[in-house]
Amino acid sequence: MKLWHCRDARSFRVLWALEELGLPYELVRLPFPPRWQAPEFLALNPLGTIPFFTDGAVRMTESAAICQYLAEQAGRLRIAPDHPAYGDYLNFLHQSDATLTFPQTLVLRYSLLEKPENRLPKVAADYKRWFLARTLWVEQALADGRPWLCGDDFTVADIAVAYAFLLAGTLGHLDEVGPHARAFWDRASAREGFARAKAAQRG
């Protein structure tokens, strides 16, 4: 298995999952954004996005999907289709990027990545509010005291969603999420697998 990765970008989901599962992998560290900073990467992934992941002939670019793939390959950190929480598991996996990370990428772009003359504070503020409003699903799921999104067991859905809170910390609005979501992030980021992934990306 081989992962192309930028520090604390969405590929961190995959790196964290690999470390939690204890799977052997090769890590290729790239500058961000690779489509500009490492144009030779486009020969591998014409989208220029990370993560880019290979496992033999398998080639994948979607972080939550790769996490699901890894959990299925390892037979751990997943919920089986016949489990009552399987629907929640899939929903959180897909919600993690489509609903939670997407608005934050626009905050990142229009508050930090664009040249100063092209930044749009109103757009960044609007999408920050969008993100915070959509953390309500996480907040309500954890309100019954469960430690993880689908119950007592940690899964790759927790990794995928927790990454959105890592990004919120980077963008400076983690303190605005609800108390259950913040406590969830504190538990997730205290895991040894998280610490190993952070160490691995530093090299």
KOLZA-963502 format. One record per atom (N, C-alpha, C): x, y, z. Coordinates in steps of 0.001 Angstrom, whole numbers, padded with zeros to 6 digits, always signed. Layout:
# residues N
XYZ ...
***
This chain:
# residues 203
+000838-001181+000000 +000000+000000+000000 +000881+001243+000000 +000456+002251-000755 +001249+003468-000882 +000306+004670-000830 +000666+005656-000020 -000162+006838+000169 +000640+008093-000145 +000089+008934-001028 +000633+010272-001302 -000120+011239-000391 +000604+012066+000337 +000025+012778+001477 +000621+014175+001614 -000218+015128+002020 +000228+016448+002454 -000113+016605+003938 +000715+017296+004628 +000573+017404+006078 -000786+017962+006481 -001497+017208+007301 -002799+017580+007870 -003876+017850+006823 -003652+017428+005580 -004695+017528+004559 -005628+016320+004687 -006602+016208+003781 -007583+015139+003903 -006958+013750+003850 -005785+013644+003269 -005070+012365+003270 -004694+011920+004677 -004766+012839+005661 -004484+012443+007042 -005486+011396+007520 -006710+011446+007011 -007676+010392+007362 -007102+009010+007061 -006544+008872+005877 -006017+007582+005436 -004792+007196+006259 -003909+008145+006482 -002711+007886+007276 -003089+007424+008680 -004045+008086+009274 -004517+007716+010610 -005109+006306+010587 -005929+005998+009593 -006518+004659+009496 -005436+003595+009339 -004443+003863+008522 -003344+002903+008347 -002631+002642+009669 -002410+003686+010433 -001728+003522+011722 -002610+002806+012735 -003888+003132+012781 -004797+002447+013702 -004880+000955+013381 -004880+000634+012090 -005016-000763+011663 -003689-001507+011672 -002593-000798+011802 -001292-001442+011819 -000895-002074+010500 -001354-001477+009395 -001057-002021+008080 +000269-001463+007563 +001050-002272+006850 +002287-001760+006262 +001984-000858+005073 +002722+000238+004953 +002474+001170+003855 +003735+001985+003583 +003749+002574+002411 +004789+003530+002042 +004152+004902+001963 +004804+005891+002533 +004261+007245+002564 +005106+008162+001688 +004431+008862+000782 +005090+009864-000059 +004567+011229+000383 +005434+012045+000931 +005036+013365+001426 +005173+014395+000308 +004140+015187+000136 +004115+016204-000913 +003879+017580-000308 +004371+018635-000954 +004024+019998-000527 +002591+020313-000949 +001984+021243-000212 +000582+021602-000498 +000527+022988-001141 -000302+023117-002191 -001067+022090-002908 -000206+021407-003967 -000279+020099-004065 +000650+019393-004955 +000467+019719-006433 -000730+020097-006847 -000939+020373-008279 -000087+021558-008747 +000268+022437-007780 +001127+023577-008097 +002565+023342-007638 +002708+022769-006454 +004027+022629-005847 +004799+021397-006323 +004079+020403-006836 +004722+019174-007317 +004021+018735-008605 +004178+019488-009691 +003419+019213-010917 +003668+017825-011500 +004793+017200-011167 +005044+015843-011649 +004030+014843-011087 +003390+015212-009980 +002365+014358-009379 +001175+014170-010308 +000933+015121-011192 -000206+015030-012112 -000093+013838-013051 +001102+013335-013263 +001266+012142-014088 +000669+010912-013411 +000638+010919-012077 +000030+009823-011316 -001459+010051-011104 -001781+011249-010669 -003170+011597-010379 -003503+012882-011134 -004157+012785-012280 -004434+013975-013087 -005311+014999-012381 -006014+014589-011321 -006796+015552-010547 -005893+016471-009733 -004704+015998-009425 -003785+016789-008615 -004169+016861-007158 -005068+015997-006708 -005571+016033-005337 -004892+014964-004487 -004941+015196-003205 -004538+014150-002269 -005722+013905-001329 -005894+012682-000850 -004964+011569-000997 -004964+010962-002397 -003852+010324-002693 -003791+009360-003779 -003245+008088-003159 -003931+006984-003400 -003637+005732-002703 -003623+004599-003704 -002642+003730-003565 -002596+002530-004400 -002396+001304-003526 -002981+000215-003982 -002785-001089-003356 -002780-002100-004491 -001599-002410-005002 -001537-003208-006215 -002135-002431-007370 -003142-003016-008006 -003792-002347-009138 -004864-001352-008705 -005186-001312-007411 -006211-000403-006897 -005660+001012-006851 -006430+001963-007348 -006074+003383-007323 -007291+004155-006803 -007088+004938-005741 -008202+005644-005118 -007790+007064-004758 -008796+007963-004742 -008535+009369-004443 -009440+009951-003353 -010459+009227-002917 -011414+009773-001947 -011083+009273-000545 -010841+010205+000378 -010301+009840+001686 -011226+008930+002484 -012511+009242+002533 -013431+008400+003309 -013577+007021+002677 -013597+006964+001348 -013699+005681+000661 -012465+004826+000916 -011297+005444+000948 -010073+004690+001231 -010107+004148+002651 -010592+004935+003588 -010731+004453+004969 -011642+003225+005020 -012756+003280+004308 -013662+002139+004265 -012968+000939+003627 -012237+001162+002554 -011505+000087+001880 -010522-000570+002846 -009775+000233+003580 -008789-000306+004508 -009450-001125+005615 -010561-000612+006143 -011260-001341+007201 -011784-002679+006697 -012280-002696+005470 -012760-003953+004893 -011605-004920+004656 -010491-004409+004181 -009330-005272+003946 -008828-005891+005247 -008821-005091+006297 -008300-005561+007582 -009330-006312+008406 -010616-006106+008105 -011677-006729+008895 -011818-006143+010284 -011398-004888+010439 -011479-004206+011737 -011845-002744+011536 -012233-002086+012640 -012623-000674+012621 -013768-000423+011646 -014658-001381+011535 -015792-001263+010623 -017026-001822+011307 -018173-001616+010676 -019439-002195+011148 -020003-003037+010024 -020414-004235+010357 -020902-005174+009352 -022288-004763+008852 -022635-005148+007613 -023932-004764+007047 -025144-005238+007852 -024998-006301+008624 -026144-006795+009395 -026236-006174+010792 -025356-005231+011099 -025367-004573+012406 -026388-003438+012389 -027123-003213+013481 -028118-002130+013505 -027545-000737+013230 -026261-000545+013520 -025649+000777+013320 -024976+000919+011958 -025185-000041+011072 -024501+000013+009774 -024893+001268+008984 -026155+001629+009010 -026592+002836+008306 -025928+004082+008860 -025825+004167+010195 -025134+005304+010808 -023670+005340+010370 -023052+004174+010348 -021643+004062+009956 -021415+004614+008553 -022211+004167+007608 -022067+004652+006237 -022390+006134+006134 -023424+006568+006844 -023818+007970+006764 -022713+008888+007281 -022106+008527+008417 -021025+009351+008948 -019804+009331+008034 -019496+008181+007450 -018370+008117+006526 -018548+009097+005370 -019725+009112+004779 -019966+009983+003626 -020182+011434+004063 -020819+011615+005202 -021040+012967+005707 -019722+013661+006041 -018740+012879+006430 -017472+013454+006878 -016866+014388+005851 -016944+014026+004585 -016326+014860+003550 -017352+015722+002831 -018453+015099+002410 -019436+015830+001611 -020113+016951+002392 -020285+016759+003694 -021036+017727+004501 -020145+018536+005438 -019128+017893+006039 -018333+018569+007063 -017048+019196+006532 -016334+018502+005672 -015072+019051+005192 -015263+020024+004043 -016238+019756+003177 -016429+020608+002000 -016527+022092+002347 -017395+022534+003271 -017456+023975+003535 -016155+024527+004097 -015421+023689+004821 -014172+024169+005407 -013091+024395+004344 -013146+023638+003262 -012175+023874+002193 -012366+025267+001583 -013614+025734+001570 -013879+027074+001048 -013441+028151+002044 -013611+027862+003336 -013071+028774+004349 -011557+028874+004187 -010915+027726+004034 -009461+027697+003870 -009029+028492+002639 -009723+028265+001550 -009343+028944+000307 -009502+030449+000410 -010682+030884+000858 -010979+032314+000784 -010512+033119+001988 -009930+032439+002985 -009366+033184+004107 -007848+033077+004186 -007263+031999+003579 -005830+031782+003734 -005075+031534+002431 -005631+030708+001551 -004852+030246+000400 -004812+031233-000759 -005883+031947-000981 -005898+032915-002073 -004942+034082-001772 -004474+034722-002831 -003705+035942-002639 -004568+036952-001888 -003969+037811-001081 -004765+038747-000269 -005814+039514-001055 -005480+039911-002265 -006446+040707-003046 -007628+039870-003531 -007510+038536-003497 -008595+037660-003962 -009371+037009-002818 -009021+037313-001604 -009710+036709-000462 -011101+037321-000301 -012030+036486+000176 -013426+036899+000314 -013899+036592+001732 -013705+037512+002660 -014065+037250+004060 -015534+036869+004249 -016439+037460+003474 -017863+037141+003616 -018131+035695+003215 -017524+035226+002131 -017682+033831+001710 -017121+032898+002782 -015936+033216+003295 -015330+032382+004331 -016214+032315+005572 -016772+033456+005966 -017639+033482+007148 -018911+032683+006921 -019481+032799+005730 -020714+032055+005422 -020474+030549+005472 -019364+030097+004907 -019104+028656+004886 -018650+028139+006253 -018068+028981+007047 -017788+028598+008437 -019101+028335+009171 -020085+029207+008998 -021394+028992+009633 -022045+027718+009100 -021875+027451+007811 -022418+026232+007213 -021819+025013+007917 -020503+024990+008061 -019851+023875+008744 -020385+023707+010161 -020406+024799+010918 -020835+024703+012317 -022274+024203+012420 -023139+024639+011524 -024535+024178+011562 -024624+022681+011289 -023735+022160+010457 -023803+020752+010084 -023101+019826+011061 -022455+020383+012064 -021931+019537+013133 -023038+019095+014085 -024243+019624+013906 -025362+019270+014786 -025654+017775+014757 -025492+017134+013589 -025761+015696+013491 -024808+014914+014399 -023553+015341+014424 -022566+014721+015307 -022921+015004+016760 -023247+016243+017050 -023576+016638+018417 -024749+015823+018960 -025785+015660+018163 -026958+014908+018615 -026660+013423+018758 -025840+012879+017868 -025520+011450+017943 -024788+011105+019231 -023995+012039+019726 -023181+011782+020912 -023848+012223+022207 -025038+012779+022105 -025701+013341+023281 -026118+012283+024291 -026216+011015+023849 -026624+009951+024779 -025459+009393+025579 -024273+009958+025425 -023126+009536+026219 -022240+008492+025564 -022582+008042+024376 -021740+007061+023692 -020362+007670+023425 -019303+006876+023459 -017977+007444+023221 -017688+007714+021748 -018293+006898+020859 -018002+007009+019429 -019288+007132+018646 -019188+007509+017414 -020365+007881+016630 -021367+006748+016463 -020879+005519+016385 -021773+004378+016168 -021926+003504+017398 -021482+003990+018548 -021636+003213+019776 -020348+003140+020564 -020064+001957+021099 -018905+001782+021973 -017600+001535+021213 -017698+001157+019953 -016506+000760+019207 -016038+001864+018257 -014761+002140+018288 -014122+003106+017408 -014043+002517+016001 -014409+003302+014993 -014385+002839+013601 -013733+003901+012713 -013554+003545+011449 -013009+004530+010515 -013976+005687+010287 -015257+005509+010600 -016179+006646+010531 -015781+007714+011536 -015301+007293+012697 -014826+008255+013693 -013589+008988+013192 -012689+008265+012536 -011510+008900+011950 -011930+009942+010914 -012839+009538+010033 -013236+010420+008933 -013886+011696+009442 -014766+011573+010436 -015434+012751+010985 -014471+013569+011851 -013644+012893+012632 -012719+013616+013514 -011778+014503+012716 -011438+014087+011504 -010563+014935+010696 -011182+016317+010470 -012499+016379+010331 -013151+017673+010139 -012900+018596+011327 -012767+018023+012524 -012491+018837+013697 -011008+019205+013775 -010140+018353+013261 -008738+018733+013127 -008632+019976+012246 -009341+019949+011122 -009322+021094+010208 -009946+022326+010859 -010991+022117+011644 -011603+023248+012357 -010598+023892+013304 -009755+023073+013931 -008715+023619+014794 -007708+024439+014009 -007336+023945+012843 -006409+024671+011981 -006983+026035+011588 -008287+026053+011328 -008949+027275+010865 -009381+028186+012007 -009243+027702+013245 -009502+028554+014395 -010927+028612+014881 -011769+027648+014492 -013138+027687+015010 -013557+026397+015706 -012584+025616+016186 -012920+024390+016918 -013684+024695+018200 -013387+025837+018832 -014054+026167+020090 -015516+026544+019902 -015983+026617+018648 -017381+026973+018400 -018271+025760+018157 -017698+024553+018107 -018537+023365+017960 -019138+023015+019316 -020153+022149+019317 -020843+021789+020549 -019981+020986+021501 -020388+020892+022768 -019560+020223+023786 -019369+018732+023536 -020387+018045+023011 -020237+016612+022745 -019271+016376+021589 -019364+017196+020571 -018452+017070+019435 -017020+017392+019862 -016852+018404+020693 -015509+018769+021154 -014915+017649+022014 -015736+017050+022880 -015252+015940+023705 -014895+014729+022836 -015689+014508+021791 -015382+013446+020834 -014018+013687+020194 -013766+014911+019753 -012483+015236+019161 -011346+015019+020158 -011552+015405+021401 -010512+015220+022415 -010197+013736+022597 -011224+012884+022615 -010985+011438+022748 -010247+010891+021529 -010703+011287+020353 -010113+010759+019125 -008654+011179+018993 -008373+012432+019266 -007007+012937+019083 -006061+012473+020188 -006597+011854+021230 -005763+011292+022292 -005343+009856+021991 -005843+009281+020912 -005529+007900+020581 -004075+007759+020112 -003504+006589+020406 -002125+006338+019987 -001999+006334+018466 -003026+005831+017770 -002975+005821+016310 -002886+007225+015740 -003577+008164+016346 -003499+009566+015924 -002079+010093+016123 -001501+009819+017280 -000143+010285+017560 +000855+009667+016585 +000685+008395+016260 +001601+007758+015313 +001470+008374+013922 +000245+008686+013516 +000039+009312+012212 +000676+010699+012172 +000542+011455+013233 +001171+012775+013298 +002692+012654+013195 +003243+011653+013877 +004686+011447+013817 +005125+011006+012426 +004332+010145+011786 +004704+009630+010473 +004746+010747+009431 +003833+011706+009538 +003819+012766+008510 +004967+013759+008719 +005515+013780+009921 +006670+014650+010152 +007943+014030+009594 +007936+012702+009421 +009092+012019+008849 +010163+011716+009871 
***
